[in-house]
Amino acid sequence: MPMAEPWQPGQEVVAVYDFKGTTVEDLPFAKGDVLVITRTTRDINWYKAKNNNGNEGMIPATYVQKRKEVSLHAMPWFHGKINRDNAADLLKQRQDGLFLVRESVNFPGDYTLSVCCDGKVEHYRIIYKNNKLTIDEDSFFDNLPQIVEHYSKDADGLCTKLITPLPRVGGNFFSVSPEEFTQGGWTISLSDLVVGELIGKGEFGDVHKGLYRDKPVAIKKLKDDNRAAQSFLQEASLMTSVRHQNLVSLIGIVQDETIYLVLEFMGKGNLVEYLRSRGRSVITKKNQINFATDTCSAMAYLEDRKLVHRDLAARNVLVNDEGTAKVSDFGLADRIDFNPAHVGGKFPIKWTAPEALRDNKFTSKSDMWSFGILLWEIYSFGRVPYPRIPLADVVMHVERGYRMEAPEGCPPEIYQIMTDAWKKDAKERPTFQTVLHKLHDLQAVTV
């Protein structure tokens, strides 16, 4: 039997058993603790690792498991928010077993399975109940792909079994299986969590300050809104696949009666409020270039992984107690078919590149445009972009070639990066890696 490939330094592992340690060189831990491998040893059954408190010691490989990425699964048959008549038009006069799944118009939070049978289209309501999905309240499923798989094998009370999916035009929606978080080592127990004061509100969830095993954390709690469960899980799924010192880290996920995302705590809040509340009297040129470099470093990492953020702005950058800036809010990232209507939001017009506004075309180059706006926010100490121009007129001005002037006191080298980021032709905008090199050079000479 071939030996398993050894874990490398930097690999995150999660404890599957308690380990009390037997020598002073050992690192004790409890089931559910997240550890980081720091060194391999000659014995493949032992590694040197450190815990969240920075304590280091030896750990047995058989007591921990590697944390795995949680995958998103495409749902080509899911058509989003279309009504009964639209579904019938798409399916009627077709072969038996042709089907699609859509959001329920009459029962928000539920879904509808529409299937062609004997020249007619039948519609079955999929009820969301106790974090499960069901058609007949007899068989229950974790997600839509499981329902489709089940009824593809057996009609089980439907007019026909599901035979052929009708693909949606314009890109796929995605699903994620809750059990994959458990299998991947990301699930944590609600009993280890203390939910504290409310510190922020989002469309699908509120953010609380809290404690996870006595360490400060941010807790994103799903609102009582079934529609948002998959959005929540998709954000968590993406966060399992990205680890960088300037991206807000996912600590784990609680799947109880509601869903909680447990994130690292960023004590100084979002960057735009941080800039506004402190202003020129407190924030130095060194602080500004550090914020710019931190953010660009995270974006260069996402760019290298072919991930698009889509909503980069100072409000979505958080600052920790040490003053490090980290990019957050991956709720919209990497959605091939992203449209604000799908998530109930609106385009952040002042931050969005012209081609993304015009053609819904989001790329790393549209993220670069947004980064230029974020730089302007940093160097204007949190002012709202395009001052004195009504929101309704911003797009027209930008399309005609208008670009904001440099904020007062902004270094010319920084303003040059902004104007490069705002090139009308997306192909002419620099990469984040190119900009990061420039910012590192500026950081070295800024005092």
TORMARKE-840595 format. One record per residue (C-alpha): residue number from 0; residue in three letters; y, x, z. Coordinates in pm, whole numbers. Example, Ala and Ser with C-alpha at 12.3 -4.5 7.8 and 13.67 -1.06 7.14 Angstrom:
<guti 0,'ALA',<-450,1230,780>> <guti 1,'SER',<-106,1367,714>> 
//
This chain:
<guti 0,'MET',<0,0,0>> <guti 1,'PRO',<334,159,-104>> <guti 2,'MET',<574,243,176>> <guti 3,'ALA',<882,20,195>> <guti 4,'GLU',<1201,183,79>> <guti 5,'PRO',<1388,317,385>> <guti 6,'TRP',<1716,155,484>> <guti 7,'GLN',<2024,358,413>> <guti 8,'PRO',<2322,430,642>> <guti 9,'GLY',<2566,139,632>> <guti 10,'GLN',<2289,-120,590>> <guti 11,'GLU',<2333,-425,813>> <guti 12,'VAL',<2026,-551,997>> <guti 13,'VAL',<1980,-848,1228>> <guti 14,'ALA',<1756,-851,1536>> <guti 15,'VAL',<1457,-1086,1521>> <guti 16,'TYR',<1339,-999,1876>> <guti 17,'ASP',<1499,-877,2201>> <guti 18,'PHE',<1470,-502,2261>> <guti 19,'LYS',<1540,-368,2610>> <guti 20,'GLY',<1487,-1,2527>> <guti 21,'THR',<1252,241,2698>> <guti 22,'THR',<1459,565,2702>> <guti 23,'VAL',<1827,654,2738>> <guti 24,'GLU',<1834,729,2365>> <guti 25,'ASP',<1746,369,2274>> <guti 26,'LEU',<2001,100,2186>> <guti 27,'PRO',<1912,-229,2361>> <guti 28,'PHE',<1985,-550,2172>> <guti 29,'ALA',<1920,-924,2181>> <guti 30,'LYS',<1770,-1147,1914>> <guti 31,'GLY',<2043,-1236,1664>> <guti 32,'ASP',<2252,-922,1720>> <guti 33,'VAL',<2385,-758,1404>> <guti 34,'LEU',<2346,-380,1390>> <guti 35,'VAL',<2450,-119,1134>> <guti 36,'ILE',<2214,164,1040>> <guti 37,'THR',<2389,498,1090>> <guti 38,'ARG',<2105,743,1024>> <guti 39,'THR',<1743,759,911>> <guti 40,'THR',<1489,961,1111>> <guti 41,'ARG',<1166,1142,1032>> <guti 42,'ASP',<977,846,1175>> <guti 43,'ILE',<1009,552,932>> <guti 44,'ASN',<959,312,1224>> <guti 45,'TRP',<1282,421,1397>> <guti 46,'TYR',<1646,431,1292>> <guti 47,'LYS',<1970,527,1457>> <guti 48,'ALA',<2210,231,1459>> <guti 49,'LYS',<2527,105,1625>> <guti 50,'ASN',<2622,-238,1755>> <guti 51,'ASN',<2948,-434,1737>> <guti 52,'ASN',<3083,-250,2041>> <guti 53,'GLY',<3035,86,1871>> <guti 54,'ASN',<2743,188,2098>> <guti 55,'GLU',<2485,397,1914>> <guti 56,'GLY',<2115,460,1974>> <guti 57,'MET',<1762,437,1841>> <guti 58,'ILE',<1616,104,1727>> <guti 59,'PRO',<1261,8,1620>> <guti 60,'ALA',<1243,-105,1257>> <guti 61,'THR',<985,-374,1339>> <guti 62,'TYR',<1231,-557,1569>> <guti 63,'VAL',<1498,-611,1303>> <guti 64,'GLN',<1525,-732,946>> <guti 65,'LYS',<1757,-646,662>> <guti 66,'ARG',<2028,-903,603>> <guti 67,'LYS',<1983,-1054,258>> <guti 68,'GLU',<2238,-1201,22>> <guti 69,'VAL',<2225,-1578,-12>> <guti 70,'SER',<2215,-1682,-376>> <guti 71,'LEU',<2400,-1959,-554>> <guti 72,'HIS',<2186,-2175,-783>> <guti 73,'ALA',<2331,-2326,-1099>> <guti 74,'MET',<2306,-2706,-1137>> <guti 75,'PRO',<2345,-2762,-1515>> <guti 76,'TRP',<2262,-3133,-1472>> <guti 77,'PHE',<2543,-3196,-1219>> <guti 78,'HIS',<2847,-3354,-1384>> <guti 79,'GLY',<3083,-3381,-1089>> <guti 80,'LYS',<3315,-3677,-1062>> <guti 81,'ILE',<3235,-3902,-1358>> <guti 82,'ASN',<3199,-4278,-1323>> <guti 83,'ARG',<2908,-4511,-1399>> <guti 84,'ASP',<3032,-4604,-1748>> <guti 85,'ASN',<3080,-4240,-1849>> <guti 86,'ALA',<2730,-4155,-1728>> <guti 87,'ALA',<2583,-4449,-1919>> <guti 88,'ASP',<2764,-4347,-2239>> <guti 89,'LEU',<2626,-3994,-2211>> <guti 90,'LEU',<2268,-4108,-2151>> <guti 91,'LYS',<2212,-4439,-2332>> <guti 92,'GLN',<1998,-4467,-2644>> <guti 93,'ARG',<1832,-4138,-2554>> <guti 94,'GLN',<1475,-4049,-2458>> <guti 95,'ASP',<1314,-4161,-2134>> <guti 96,'GLY',<1361,-3920,-1845>> <guti 97,'LEU',<1694,-3779,-1963>> <guti 98,'PHE',<1906,-3757,-1649>> <guti 99,'LEU',<2220,-3631,-1480>> <guti 100,'VAL',<2353,-3626,-1123>> <guti 101,'ARG',<2713,-3711,-1038>> <guti 102,'GLU',<2941,-3769,-742>> <guti 103,'SER',<2938,-4130,-623>> <guti 104,'VAL',<3266,-4302,-707>> <guti 105,'ASN',<3212,-4599,-475>> <guti 106,'PHE',<3068,-4401,-183>> <guti 107,'PRO',<3260,-4072,-143>> <guti 108,'GLY',<3035,-3801,-3>> <guti 109,'ASP',<2722,-3949,-162>> <guti 110,'TYR',<2581,-3882,-510>> <guti 111,'THR',<2427,-4085,-791>> <guti 112,'LEU',<2122,-4002,-1003>> <guti 113,'SER',<2157,-4160,-1348>> <guti 114,'VAL',<1844,-4165,-1564>> <guti 115,'CYS',<1755,-4311,-1904>> <guti 116,'CYS',<1452,-4543,-1910>> <guti 117,'ASP',<1338,-4798,-2173>> <guti 118,'GLY',<1669,-4777,-2356>> <guti 119,'LYS',<1871,-4851,-2039>> <guti 120,'VAL',<2039,-4632,-1781>> <guti 121,'GLU',<1936,-4677,-1417>> <guti 122,'HIS',<2156,-4550,-1133>> <guti 123,'TYR',<2016,-4444,-793>> <guti 124,'ARG',<2243,-4378,-498>> <guti 125,'ILE',<2170,-4050,-317>> <guti 126,'ILE',<2272,-4096,47>> <guti 127,'TYR',<2395,-3809,263>> <guti 128,'LYS',<2253,-3872,611>> <guti 129,'ASN',<2221,-3634,908>> <guti 130,'ASN',<2286,-3331,686>> <guti 131,'LYS',<2005,-3440,451>> <guti 132,'LEU',<1994,-3617,115>> <guti 133,'THR',<1772,-3917,36>> <guti 134,'ILE',<1730,-4194,-221>> <guti 135,'ASP',<1481,-4415,-36>> <guti 136,'GLU',<1529,-4302,328>> <guti 137,'ASP',<1164,-4204,318>> <guti 138,'SER',<1179,-3857,159>> <guti 139,'PHE',<1463,-3627,272>> <guti 140,'PHE',<1594,-3312,104>> <guti 141,'ASP',<1830,-3025,190>> <guti 142,'ASN',<2014,-3022,-142>> <guti 143,'LEU',<2036,-3169,-491>> <guti 144,'PRO',<1807,-2912,-662>> <guti 145,'GLN',<1528,-3011,-423>> <guti 146,'ILE',<1573,-3378,-517>> <guti 147,'VAL',<1562,-3295,-888>> <guti 148,'GLU',<1252,-3078,-841>> <guti 149,'HIS',<1074,-3352,-645>> <guti 150,'TYR',<1142,-3635,-892>> <guti 151,'SER',<1064,-3408,-1188>> <guti 152,'LYS',<705,-3385,-1061>> <guti 153,'ASP',<662,-3751,-968>> <guti 154,'ALA',<866,-4069,-1030>> <guti 155,'ASP',<790,-4167,-667>> <guti 156,'GLY',<954,-4508,-694>> <guti 157,'LEU',<1204,-4431,-972>> <guti 158,'CYS',<1172,-4603,-1310>> <guti 159,'THR',<1051,-4274,-1458>> <guti 160,'LYS',<1013,-3915,-1350>> <guti 161,'LEU',<1296,-3679,-1443>> <guti 162,'ILE',<1206,-3498,-1766>> <guti 163,'THR',<1513,-3356,-1940>> <guti 164,'PRO',<1843,-3261,-1775>> <guti 165,'LEU',<2160,-3344,-1966>> <guti 166,'PRO',<2370,-3026,-1939>> <guti 167,'ARG',<2734,-3056,-1843>> <guti 168,'VAL',<2980,-2919,-2099>> <guti 169,'GLY',<3222,-2659,-1963>> <guti 170,'GLY',<3025,-2454,-1711>> <guti 171,'ASN',<2801,-2518,-1415>> <guti 172,'PHE',<2847,-2635,-1062>> <guti 173,'PHE',<2645,-2447,-801>> <guti 174,'SER',<2426,-2527,-504>> <guti 175,'VAL',<2308,-2321,-211>> <guti 176,'SER',<2006,-2386,11>> <guti 177,'PRO',<2081,-2396,387>> <guti 178,'GLU',<1740,-2247,469>> <guti 179,'GLU',<1829,-1931,276>> <guti 180,'PHE',<2084,-1843,544>> <guti 181,'THR',<1804,-1848,803>> <guti 182,'GLN',<1570,-1647,581>> <guti 183,'GLY',<1849,-1398,511>> <guti 184,'GLY',<1926,-1338,879>> <guti 185,'TRP',<2266,-1516,884>> <guti 186,'THR',<2197,-1813,1111>> <guti 187,'ILE',<2327,-1792,1468>> <guti 188,'SER',<2280,-2032,1757>> <guti 189,'LEU',<2551,-2276,1862>> <guti 190,'SER',<2468,-2191,2225>> <guti 191,'ASP',<2600,-1836,2165>> <guti 192,'LEU',<2936,-1975,2051>> <guti 193,'VAL',<3239,-2090,2251>> <guti 194,'VAL',<3483,-2290,2037>> <guti 195,'GLY',<3840,-2244,2158>> <guti 196,'GLU',<4191,-2341,2052>> <guti 197,'LEU',<4282,-2463,1704>> <guti 198,'ILE',<4462,-2188,1511>> <guti 199,'GLY',<4464,-2323,1156>> <guti 200,'LYS',<4388,-2622,936>> <guti 201,'GLY',<4226,-2629,594>> <guti 202,'GLU',<4133,-2902,353>> <guti 203,'PHE',<3765,-2907,441>> <guti 204,'GLY',<3765,-2738,780>> <guti 205,'ASP',<3972,-2645,1082>> <guti 206,'VAL',<3986,-2288,1213>> <guti 207,'HIS',<3947,-2222,1584>> <guti 208,'LYS',<3968,-1910,1791>> <guti 209,'GLY',<3641,-1861,1977>> <guti 210,'LEU',<3388,-1629,2132>> <guti 211,'TYR',<3051,-1519,1996>> <guti 212,'ARG',<2858,-1349,2274>> <guti 213,'ASP',<3188,-1278,2451>> <guti 214,'LYS',<3352,-1119,2144>> <guti 215,'PRO',<3658,-1285,1983>> <guti 216,'VAL',<3581,-1456,1651>> <guti 217,'ALA',<3738,-1708,1415>> <guti 218,'ILE',<3533,-2025,1374>> <guti 219,'LYS',<3574,-2239,1063>> <guti 220,'LYS',<3441,-2583,1151>> <guti 221,'LEU',<3346,-2831,880>> <guti 222,'LYS',<3533,-3157,901>> <guti 223,'ASP',<3336,-3481,903>> <guti 224,'ASP',<3335,-3479,527>> <guti 225,'ASN',<3000,-3463,351>> <guti 226,'ARG',<3159,-3361,21>> <guti 227,'ALA',<3268,-3032,172>> <guti 228,'ALA',<2929,-2915,301>> <guti 229,'GLN',<2834,-2747,-26>> <guti 230,'SER',<3183,-2594,-63>> <guti 231,'PHE',<3144,-2449,287>> <guti 232,'LEU',<2799,-2311,213>> <guti 233,'GLN',<2915,-2168,-121>> <guti 234,'GLU',<3195,-1979,53>> <guti 235,'ALA',<2948,-1847,311>> <guti 236,'SER',<2703,-1755,34>> <guti 237,'LEU',<2964,-1546,-143>> <guti 238,'MET',<3061,-1376,183>> <guti 239,'THR',<2698,-1264,236>> <guti 240,'SER',<2723,-1060,-84>> <guti 241,'VAL',<3055,-881,-22>> <guti 242,'ARG',<3118,-623,251>> <guti 243,'HIS',<3435,-416,248>> <guti 244,'GLN',<3672,-286,515>> <guti 245,'ASN',<3956,-493,364>> <guti 246,'LEU',<3766,-821,323>> <guti 247,'VAL',<3729,-1060,616>> <guti 248,'SER',<3363,-1039,725>> <guti 249,'LEU',<3119,-1322,781>> <guti 250,'ILE',<2941,-1279,1115>> <guti 251,'GLY',<2708,-1572,1074>> <guti 252,'ILE',<2667,-1943,1018>> <guti 253,'VAL',<2574,-2223,1257>> <guti 254,'GLN',<2389,-2518,1104>> <guti 255,'ASP',<2388,-2789,1366>> <guti 256,'GLU',<2516,-3148,1339>> <guti 257,'THR',<2810,-2985,1165>> <guti 258,'ILE',<2845,-2645,996>> <guti 259,'TYR',<3041,-2354,1143>> <guti 260,'LEU',<3131,-2031,965>> <guti 261,'VAL',<3179,-1753,1220>> <guti 262,'LEU',<3418,-1487,1093>> <guti 263,'GLU',<3572,-1171,1231>> <guti 264,'PHE',<3886,-1248,1430>> <guti 265,'MET',<4217,-1135,1280>> <guti 266,'GLY',<4451,-1137,1578>> <guti 267,'LYS',<4786,-1121,1398>> <guti 268,'GLY',<4729,-1411,1164>> <guti 269,'ASN',<4816,-1441,797>> <guti 270,'LEU',<5036,-1188,624>> <guti 271,'VAL',<5314,-1421,512>> <guti 272,'GLU',<5378,-1548,866>> <guti 273,'TYR',<5347,-1195,1000>> <guti 274,'LEU',<5614,-1075,756>> <guti 275,'ARG',<5848,-1366,825>> <guti 276,'SER',<5823,-1355,1203>> <guti 277,'ARG',<5890,-981,1232>> <guti 278,'GLY',<6116,-903,936>> <guti 279,'ARG',<6304,-585,853>> <guti 280,'SER',<6376,-492,1215>> <guti 281,'VAL',<6004,-445,1295>> <guti 282,'ILE',<5815,-392,969>> <guti 283,'THR',<5850,-41,827>> <guti 284,'LYS',<5811,93,474>> <guti 285,'LYS',<5483,247,598>> <guti 286,'ASN',<5362,-98,709>> <guti 287,'GLN',<5449,-243,369>> <guti 288,'ILE',<5270,21,164>> <guti 289,'ASN',<4969,-6,397>> <guti 290,'PHE',<4949,-384,347>> <guti 291,'ALA',<4977,-339,-30>> <guti 292,'THR',<4710,-67,-36>> <guti 293,'ASP',<4470,-256,190>> <guti 294,'THR',<4492,-567,-29>> <guti 295,'CYS',<4458,-371,-353>> <guti 296,'SER',<4154,-186,-215>> <guti 297,'ALA',<3977,-518,-147>> <guti 298,'MET',<4068,-650,-492>> <guti 299,'ALA',<3946,-330,-663>> <guti 300,'TYR',<3612,-385,-488>> <guti 301,'LEU',<3595,-748,-609>> <guti 302,'GLU',<3700,-639,-958>> <guti 303,'ASP',<3421,-380,-966>> <guti 304,'ARG',<3172,-653,-872>> <guti 305,'LYS',<3306,-885,-1144>> <guti 306,'LEU',<3432,-1133,-883>> <guti 307,'VAL',<3756,-1324,-931>> <guti 308,'HIS',<3944,-1447,-623>> <guti 309,'ARG',<4166,-1706,-799>> <guti 310,'ASP',<4398,-1774,-503>> <guti 311,'LEU',<4539,-1437,-403>> <guti 312,'ALA',<4860,-1474,-201>> <guti 313,'ALA',<5003,-1342,126>> <guti 314,'ARG',<4890,-1661,300>> <guti 315,'ASN',<4530,-1565,217>> <guti 316,'VAL',<4559,-1212,355>> <guti 317,'LEU',<4501,-1172,730>> <guti 318,'VAL',<4611,-894,967>> <guti 319,'ASN',<4402,-768,1259>> <guti 320,'ASP',<4523,-627,1590>> <guti 321,'GLU',<4520,-274,1447>> <guti 322,'GLY',<4752,-381,1162>> <guti 323,'THR',<4487,-366,888>> <guti 324,'ALA',<4522,-629,615>> <guti 325,'LYS',<4210,-807,487>> <guti 326,'VAL',<4170,-1054,201>> <guti 327,'SER',<4025,-1390,303>> <guti 328,'ASP',<3958,-1739,172>> <guti 329,'PHE',<3676,-1706,-78>> <guti 330,'GLY',<3648,-2083,-113>> <guti 331,'LEU',<3746,-2075,-480>> <guti 332,'ALA',<3618,-1732,-574>> <guti 333,'ASP',<3371,-1688,-859>> <guti 334,'ARG',<3360,-2057,-953>> <guti 335,'ILE',<3291,-2048,-1325>> <guti 336,'ASP',<3413,-2404,-1369>> <guti 337,'PHE',<3691,-2396,-1109>> <guti 338,'ASN',<3941,-2673,-1139>> <guti 339,'PRO',<4165,-2761,-841>> <guti 340,'ALA',<4080,-3129,-889>> <guti 341,'HIS',<3718,-3048,-803>> <guti 342,'VAL',<3816,-2918,-460>> <guti 343,'GLY',<4098,-3165,-401>> <guti 344,'GLY',<4364,-2898,-421>> <guti 345,'LYS',<4657,-2813,-643>> <guti 346,'PHE',<4735,-2506,-848>> <guti 347,'PRO',<4943,-2255,-650>> <guti 348,'ILE',<5181,-2248,-947>> <guti 349,'LYS',<5408,-1966,-830>> <guti 350,'TRP',<5113,-1730,-787>> <guti 351,'THR',<4908,-1826,-1092>> <guti 352,'ALA',<4908,-1635,-1422>> <guti 353,'PRO',<5034,-1822,-1732>> <guti 354,'GLU',<4694,-1819,-1908>> <guti 355,'ALA',<4526,-1960,-1596>> <guti 356,'LEU',<4782,-2239,-1574>> <guti 357,'ARG',<4762,-2309,-1946>> <guti 358,'ASP',<4392,-2264,-2025>> <guti 359,'ASN',<4221,-2259,-1683>> <guti 360,'LYS',<4125,-1898,-1767>> <guti 361,'PHE',<4077,-1696,-1447>> <guti 362,'THR',<3989,-1325,-1461>> <guti 363,'SER',<4061,-1006,-1267>> <guti 364,'LYS',<4373,-984,-1485>> <guti 365,'SER',<4497,-1321,-1357>> <guti 366,'ASP',<4425,-1190,-1006>> <guti 367,'MET',<4644,-889,-1094>> <guti 368,'TRP',<4932,-1125,-1182>> <guti 369,'SER',<4889,-1288,-839>> <guti 370,'PHE',<4884,-943,-678>> <guti 371,'GLY',<5224,-873,-835>> <guti 372,'ILE',<5357,-1188,-667>> <guti 373,'LEU',<5195,-1082,-338>> <guti 374,'LEU',<5369,-742,-362>> <guti 375,'TRP',<5697,-928,-407>> <guti 376,'GLU',<5617,-1128,-90>> <guti 377,'ILE',<5548,-807,105>> <guti 378,'TYR',<5871,-639,-2>> <guti 379,'SER',<6085,-951,46>> <guti 380,'PHE',<5943,-994,399>> <guti 381,'GLY',<5765,-1318,319>> <guti 382,'ARG',<6018,-1505,108>> <guti 383,'VAL',<5891,-1783,-118>> <guti 384,'PRO',<5863,-1650,-478>> <guti 385,'TYR',<6111,-1763,-743>> <guti 386,'PRO',<6391,-1850,-503>> <guti 387,'ARG',<6654,-2086,-644>> <guti 388,'ILE',<6424,-2203,-925>> <guti 389,'PRO',<6281,-2556,-877>> <guti 390,'LEU',<5901,-2559,-875>> <guti 391,'ALA',<5891,-2788,-1177>> <guti 392,'ASP',<6086,-2530,-1382>> <guti 393,'VAL',<5895,-2214,-1283>> <guti 394,'VAL',<5634,-2236,-1559>> <guti 395,'MET',<5896,-2288,-1830>> <guti 396,'HIS',<6102,-1990,-1709>> <guti 397,'VAL',<5796,-1763,-1689>> <guti 398,'GLU',<5671,-1865,-2035>> <guti 399,'ARG',<6015,-1779,-2173>> <guti 400,'GLY',<5990,-1431,-2025>> <guti 401,'TYR',<6171,-1464,-1692>> <guti 402,'ARG',<6048,-1225,-1422>> <guti 403,'MET',<6176,-1194,-1065>> <guti 404,'GLU',<6410,-913,-974>> <guti 405,'ALA',<6307,-647,-725>> <guti 406,'PRO',<6353,-750,-362>> <guti 407,'GLU',<6632,-569,-177>> <guti 408,'GLY',<6518,-221,-72>> <guti 409,'CYS',<6199,-232,-280>> <guti 410,'PRO',<6099,116,-408>> <guti 411,'PRO',<6127,136,-789>> <guti 412,'GLU',<5764,253,-816>> <guti 413,'ILE',<5649,-67,-644>> <guti 414,'TYR',<5866,-285,-867>> <guti 415,'GLN',<5717,-111,-1170>> <guti 416,'ILE',<5369,-217,-1049>> <guti 417,'MET',<5498,-575,-1018>> <guti 418,'THR',<5638,-584,-1370>> <guti 419,'ASP',<5318,-428,-1509>> <guti 420,'ALA',<5119,-700,-1329>> <guti 421,'TRP',<5342,-967,-1490>> <guti 422,'LYS',<5283,-864,-1853>> <guti 423,'LYS',<5244,-1177,-2063>> <guti 424,'ASP',<4938,-1037,-2242>> <guti 425,'ALA',<4667,-1018,-1976>> <guti 426,'LYS',<4502,-723,-2153>> <guti 427,'GLU',<4815,-513,-2096>> <guti 428,'ARG',<4805,-557,-1719>> <guti 429,'PRO',<4657,-266,-1521>> <guti 430,'THR',<4326,-277,-1336>> <guti 431,'PHE',<4322,-286,-957>> <guti 432,'GLN',<4157,57,-958>> <guti 433,'THR',<4451,201,-1155>> <guti 434,'VAL',<4705,42,-922>> <guti 435,'LEU',<4509,157,-616>> <guti 436,'HIS',<4546,522,-726>> <guti 437,'LYS',<4923,474,-757>> <guti 438,'LEU',<4946,307,-417>> <guti 439,'HIS',<4744,585,-252>> <guti 440,'ASP',<4988,840,-398>> <guti 441,'LEU',<5285,638,-269>> <guti 442,'GLN',<5117,589,68>> <guti 443,'ALA',<5085,968,108>> <guti 444,'VAL',<5461,1023,72>> <guti 445,'THR',<5587,715,259>> <guti 446,'VAL',<5699,771,617>> 
//
